[in-house]
Amino acid sequence: MRQVTIHAAKTNLSKLIEAALRGEEVIIARGSKPVVRLVPVTRGAFTIGLLKDKLGSGPDFFEPMDDADLDVWEGGA
């Protein structure tokens, strides 16, 4: 475990980040009192097609509108 003061953390932030990424525990202290622990962010695996087959099909915007919908769209009654 590495403990550094806030001033030292400001000065050596990139080195402390690298240490945390290597798995070291980095504690930032105000004076001698620990206040913050620096830990790496865990990333979840991104899955393409996660919602495939779970959502219904939406409207097909490339199909022509029927006449009734087209009248409403163009401001007709």
N, C-alpha and C positions, 0 to 999 in steps of 0.2 A: 504494500500500500504506500502510495506516495501522497504526502500532504504538502500543499503549497499555500502561500498567502494570496490574497486577491491581487496584490501588486505583482507578485511573481507570476501569477496566472496570466495577467494582462501581457506581461513581457514575453512569456514563453508559451502562448496559447497553442500555436501549431505543434510544438513538441509534446505538449500535454495531450492534444488530440491524437497524435500518433501513438503515444503510450497507451491511451485508452483503447484504441483500435487493436493494439497488440494484446489486449486482455488485462493490462495493468489496471488496478483500482486507483483512480486519481481523486483526491479530496481537496476541495478548495476551502480555505478557512479564513475567517475574519479574525485576525490576531491569532490566537491559539484555538479558537472555537470552530470546529468543522461546520460548514453551512451547506455545501453543495458537493454532490458526487458526479463526476464526469464519466458517462458511460456511452458506448456506441449505440446508434439506433439500429434495431434489427429490421431487416427488410423481409417482407413476405414474398413468396414467389408469385409473379404475375402470370396468370393463366389466360391465354387467349381463348375466346369462345366459352367463357365461364357460364354465360346465361343461354347458350345455345339450347334450343328445344325446351326452354322454360318460359319463354315469352310467346304470346300469340303473334300471328302475322299482322303487320300494320297495313295501312292503305297503300295501294300501288299508285304512286303519284304520276307515273308515266302512262297510265291508262286514261283514255278519254272519259270525260264526265258524261253522265247521262243528261238528257235535255232538261229535266226538272232541276237538277243540281246546278247546271250551267245557268239557267234563268235566275236562280237565287244568287249565284255568284256575281252575275252581271247587274244585279239590282232589280230584276224583275220580280213579280209577285208569284 
